[in-house]
Amino acid sequence: MEDETKIVEENEVKEAEAKETEAKETQARDSSILKDTVEQGEAPENKKADNAAEETDAADDSEEENIGVVRIADDVVAMIASYSALEIDGVSAMSGGTTGDLFAKVGYKNPTKGVKVDVTDGVVKVDLAIIMDYGFNIPATSSKVQARVKQSIENMTGLEVDDVNVRIAGIKIPSDSSKAD
């Protein structure tokens, strides 16, 4: 019986020594990591937080990729261009050509008239045909139209605008009903 007790005690001692050795190895490894972290100028808590943040970012990226695809129709980009051009003082209307003018007379409104859009690989090229109000500086107004259209499309769609070409298709002259004597 004493032999069995000795064997049990020896096994317990060996287990205790093994646990102590394992604890020392873990402590040495942790201190080595701590030393490396301190040498790099980071706090150990930050390293763990950074790793967690990287894992979260990776998870967010994979979730975003799996959600689906957003496609913006060329007509939507054309409508944005048209409405943003009309916001500029001095721009009276968009010019839709003869066919567009005929449709306008019968009550058909085309929000993309006077706008041609080409979207290729996320890059937009816009051609605008505008009718200006009489008395406004054409180069200055055209420049404002270009800037506004570019800004609006980029802000609303996230697409890159490469060109905004403006063609002055006409001048709207105010009616002189007050001068008719």
matplotlib code that plots the C-alpha trace (Angstrom):
import matplotlib.pyplot as plt

x = [0.0, 2.9, 4.3, 1.0, 0.9, 4.5, 3.6, 0.5, 2.6, 5.3, 2.7, 1.2, 4.6, 5.4, 2.0, 2.7, 6.1, 4.7, 2.1, 4.7, 7.0, 4.1, 3.2, 6.8, 6.9, 3.6, 4.9, 8.2, 6.3, 3.9, 6.9, 8.6, 5.4, 5.2, 8.9, 8.4, 5.2, 6.9, 9.9, 7.5, 5.9, 2.5, 0.6, -0.2, -3.9, -3.8, -2.2, -5.1, -7.6, -5.9, -6.2, -9.8, -10.4, -8.7, -10.9, -14.0, -12.9, -12.3, -15.8, -17.3, -15.6, -16.8, -20.3, -20.3, -19.0, -21.8, -24.7, -24.9, -24.2, -25.5, -25.9, -26.8, -28.7, -27.3, -30.7, -30.3, -26.9, -28.4, -31.2, -28.8, -26.8, -29.9, -31.3, -27.9, -27.4, -30.8, -29.9, -27.3, -28.5, -28.5, -29.5, -33.1, -33.7, -32.1, -32.2, -33.6, -33.4, -36.4, -37.9, -37.7, -39.3, -42.2, -42.8, -42.6, -45.4, -47.8, -47.0, -44.4, -41.6, -38.2, -36.0, -32.9, -33.4, -30.3, -28.1, -26.0, -24.1, -21.5, -20.5, -17.6, -15.8, -17.1, -16.0, -18.6, -18.5, -21.4, -22.5, -25.1, -27.0, -28.4, -30.4, -29.2, -31.0, -30.1, -27.5, -25.5, -21.8, -21.6, -18.1, -18.6, -22.1, -20.8, -17.9, -20.4, -22.6, -19.5, -18.5, -22.0, -22.7, -19.4, -19.9, -23.5, -22.8, -19.7, -21.5, -24.7, -23.3, -19.7, -18.7, -15.7, -16.6, -14.0, -15.7, -18.6, -19.0, -21.4, -23.0, -25.0, -27.9, -29.7, -30.4, -33.8, -34.7, -37.2, -40.5, -40.8, -44.5, -43.7, -42.1, -45.0, -46.4]
y = [0.0, 2.3, 1.6, 2.6, 5.8, 6.6, 6.1, 8.3, 11.0, 10.8, 11.1, 14.1, 15.7, 15.0, 16.5, 19.6, 19.9, 19.6, 22.2, 24.5, 24.0, 24.7, 27.8, 29.0, 28.4, 30.3, 33.1, 33.2, 33.2, 36.0, 38.1, 37.6, 38.8, 41.7, 42.6, 42.5, 44.6, 47.2, 47.4, 48.2, 50.9, 49.3, 48.5, 44.8, 45.6, 47.5, 44.6, 42.4, 45.1, 45.6, 41.9, 41.9, 45.0, 43.4, 40.3, 42.6, 44.5, 41.3, 40.1, 43.4, 43.3, 39.7, 40.7, 43.7, 41.5, 39.0, 41.5, 42.1, 44.5, 48.1, 49.2, 52.7, 53.1, 55.6, 57.4, 58.0, 59.6, 61.6, 62.9, 63.9, 65.8, 67.5, 68.6, 69.8, 71.9, 73.5, 74.6, 77.1, 80.7, 81.5, 78.0, 78.2, 74.7, 71.6, 71.3, 68.0, 68.6, 68.7, 65.5, 66.4, 69.8, 68.1, 65.7, 68.7, 70.5, 67.5, 67.4, 64.6, 65.5, 63.8, 64.5, 63.3, 65.5, 67.3, 64.9, 62.1, 59.9, 57.3, 55.2, 52.9, 51.0, 53.5, 56.5, 58.9, 61.2, 63.7, 65.7, 68.5, 70.7, 73.7, 76.8, 79.8, 82.9, 86.1, 88.4, 85.7, 85.2, 82.0, 80.8, 81.5, 79.9, 76.9, 76.5, 76.5, 73.9, 71.7, 71.9, 71.4, 68.4, 66.8, 67.3, 66.1, 62.9, 62.0, 62.7, 60.9, 57.9, 57.5, 57.3, 59.3, 62.0, 62.4, 64.8, 67.3, 68.8, 71.7, 72.8, 76.0, 75.1, 78.4, 81.6, 82.4, 86.0, 87.5, 88.6, 92.4, 92.8, 95.8, 97.7, 97.2, 100.8]
z = [0.0, 0.8, -2.7, -4.2, -2.1, -3.2, -6.8, -6.5, -4.7, -7.4, -10.2, -8.4, -8.1, -11.8, -12.8, -10.6, -12.1, -15.7, -14.9, -13.5, -16.5, -18.8, -16.9, -17.1, -20.9, -21.3, -19.2, -21.2, -24.5, -23.2, -22.0, -25.3, -27.1, -24.7, -25.3, -29.1, -28.7, -26.5, -28.9, -31.7, -29.6, -29.2, -26.0, -25.7, -25.4, -28.7, -30.4, -29.4, -30.3, -33.7, -34.4, -33.4, -35.6, -38.6, -38.2, -37.9, -41.0, -42.9, -41.8, -42.9, -46.3, -46.9, -45.9, -48.2, -51.1, -50.5, -50.4, -54.1, -56.9, -57.4, -60.9, -61.8, -65.2, -67.6, -67.6, -63.9, -64.4, -67.3, -65.0, -62.3, -65.0, -66.4, -63.0, -61.7, -64.9, -64.6, -61.1, -62.5, -63.0, -66.7, -67.8, -69.2, -70.4, -71.8, -75.6, -76.9, -80.6, -83.0, -81.9, -78.2, -79.0, -80.8, -77.8, -75.4, -77.4, -76.8, -73.1, -73.0, -70.6, -71.0, -68.0, -69.9, -73.0, -74.0, -72.1, -73.5, -71.0, -71.5, -68.5, -69.1, -66.3, -63.6, -65.6, -66.9, -69.9, -70.3, -73.2, -72.5, -74.8, -73.0, -73.8, -71.9, -70.8, -72.7, -70.9, -69.1, -69.7, -71.7, -70.7, -67.0, -67.0, -68.9, -66.4, -63.5, -65.3, -65.8, -62.1, -60.8, -63.0, -62.2, -58.4, -58.4, -60.4, -58.3, -55.0, -55.8, -57.6, -56.6, -60.2, -61.6, -64.1, -66.8, -69.2, -69.1, -72.5, -72.8, -76.1, -76.2, -78.4, -78.1, -76.2, -74.7, -75.3, -72.9, -74.4, -74.7, -73.9, -71.6, -74.5, -76.9, -77.2]

ax = plt.figure().add_subplot(projection="3d")
ax.plot(x, y, z, "-o")
ax.set_aspect("equal")
plt.show()
